[in-house]
């Protein structure tokens, strides 16, 4: 996020699959994990419960779904969310900015985001 500002930064997060180091059957667990992350599985998860797929092949299969299409644009333009403790400083200011953006007609989105970014940067220093 170095050099990013509130107007250009779109953080993208995903869920992952991990295998317990103490698993008694790591080979089977790895095989299952590989199935879970395929485009076909991600398509099925979307159809069963609305989960947004990260896989480009799954997003392509679901191109007629306007929700997947909207999220797909954000995923393609986004920056992977860092997996660091400092992200804890992001959520309060970010949630406040989102809440303020829907409280009044014609909000100053740029101002709300700049204020949140200033608070986040101040908390991280």
C-alpha positions as CSV (number, residue, x, y, z in Angstrom):
1,X,0.0,0.0,0.0
2,X,3.0,2.3,-0.1
3,X,2.1,5.4,-2.0
4,X,-1.5,4.4,-2.2
5,X,-4.2,6.9,-1.3
6,X,-7.8,6.4,-0.4
7,X,-9.1,7.1,-3.9
8,X,-7.0,4.4,-5.5
9,X,-6.7,1.7,-2.9
10,X,-9.1,-1.2,-3.0
11,X,-8.1,-4.0,-0.7
12,X,-9.1,-7.5,-1.7
13,X,-9.3,-10.4,0.8
14,X,-9.9,-14.0,0.2
15,X,-10.4,-17.1,2.4
16,X,-7.9,-19.9,2.2
17,X,-7.5,-23.5,3.1
18,X,-4.8,-24.7,5.5
19,X,-3.7,-28.2,6.6
20,X,-3.0,-28.9,10.2
21,X,0.7,-29.8,10.6
22,X,-0.4,-32.5,13.0
23,X,-2.9,-34.1,10.7
24,X,-2.7,-37.9,10.5
25,X,-3.6,-37.9,6.9
26,X,-2.0,-35.0,5.2
27,X,-2.1,-36.5,1.7
28,X,-5.9,-36.8,1.8
29,X,-6.2,-33.3,3.4
30,X,-4.1,-31.9,0.6
31,X,-6.2,-33.6,-2.0
32,X,-9.4,-32.3,-0.5
33,X,-7.9,-28.8,-0.3
34,X,-7.0,-28.9,-4.0
35,X,-10.6,-29.8,-4.8
36,X,-12.0,-26.9,-2.7
37,X,-10.0,-24.3,-4.6
38,X,-10.9,-25.3,-8.1
39,X,-12.9,-23.1,-10.3
40,X,-15.7,-25.7,-10.4
41,X,-15.9,-25.8,-6.6
42,X,-15.9,-22.0,-6.4
43,X,-18.8,-22.0,-8.9
44,X,-20.7,-24.5,-6.8
45,X,-20.1,-22.5,-3.6
46,X,-21.4,-19.4,-5.3
47,X,-24.5,-21.2,-6.6
48,X,-25.2,-22.8,-3.2
49,X,-24.6,-19.8,-1.0
50,X,-23.6,-16.7,-2.9
51,X,-19.9,-16.9,-2.1
52,X,-17.9,-14.7,-4.5
53,X,-15.3,-16.8,-6.3
54,X,-11.7,-15.5,-6.6
55,X,-10.9,-17.9,-9.5
56,X,-11.0,-16.2,-12.9
57,X,-12.4,-19.4,-14.5
58,X,-15.3,-19.4,-11.9
59,X,-15.9,-15.7,-12.3
60,X,-16.0,-16.2,-16.1
61,X,-18.6,-19.0,-15.8
62,X,-20.7,-16.7,-13.6
63,X,-20.4,-13.7,-15.9
64,X,-24.2,-13.3,-16.2
65,X,-24.5,-12.8,-12.4
66,X,-24.4,-9.0,-11.8
67,X,-23.1,-9.4,-8.2
68,X,-20.2,-11.6,-9.3
69,X,-19.5,-9.2,-12.2
70,X,-19.4,-6.2,-9.8
71,X,-17.1,-8.0,-7.4
72,X,-15.0,-9.3,-10.2
73,X,-14.2,-5.8,-11.3
74,X,-13.1,-4.9,-7.7
75,X,-11.0,-8.1,-7.5
76,X,-9.2,-7.4,-10.7
77,X,-8.5,-3.8,-9.8
78,X,-7.7,-4.5,-6.1
79,X,-4.6,-5.0,-4.0
80,X,-4.3,-8.1,-1.9
81,X,-5.0,-7.2,1.7
82,X,-1.9,-7.5,3.8
83,X,-1.9,-10.2,6.5
84,X,-0.3,-8.1,9.2
85,X,-1.4,-7.0,12.7
86,X,-1.4,-3.4,11.5
87,X,-4.6,-4.1,9.6
88,X,-6.4,-3.9,13.0
89,X,-5.9,-0.2,12.8
90,X,-7.8,-0.1,9.5
91,X,-11.2,-1.4,10.4
92,X,-12.4,1.2,12.9
93,X,-11.8,4.2,10.6
94,X,-12.9,2.3,7.5
95,X,-16.2,1.2,9.1
96,X,-16.8,4.8,10.3
97,X,-16.2,6.2,6.8
98,X,-18.6,3.6,5.3
99,X,-21.3,4.4,7.9
100,X,-20.9,8.2,7.3
101,X,-21.1,7.7,3.5
102,X,-24.7,6.5,3.8
103,X,-26.0,8.7,6.5
104,X,-26.6,11.8,4.4
105,X,-27.4,12.6,0.8
106,X,-24.5,13.5,-1.4
107,X,-21.7,12.7,1.0
108,X,-18.1,13.9,0.4
109,X,-16.7,10.4,-0.3
110,X,-13.2,11.7,-1.1
111,X,-13.2,13.7,2.2
112,X,-14.4,10.7,4.2
113,X,-11.8,8.4,2.7
114,X,-9.0,10.9,3.2
115,X,-10.0,11.4,6.8
116,X,-10.1,7.6,7.4
117,X,-6.7,7.2,5.7
118,X,-5.2,10.0,7.8
119,X,-6.5,8.3,11.0
120,X,-5.2,4.8,9.8
121,X,-1.7,6.2,9.0
122,X,-1.6,7.9,12.3
123,X,-2.5,4.8,14.2
124,X,0.0,2.6,12.3
125,X,3.0,5.0,13.0
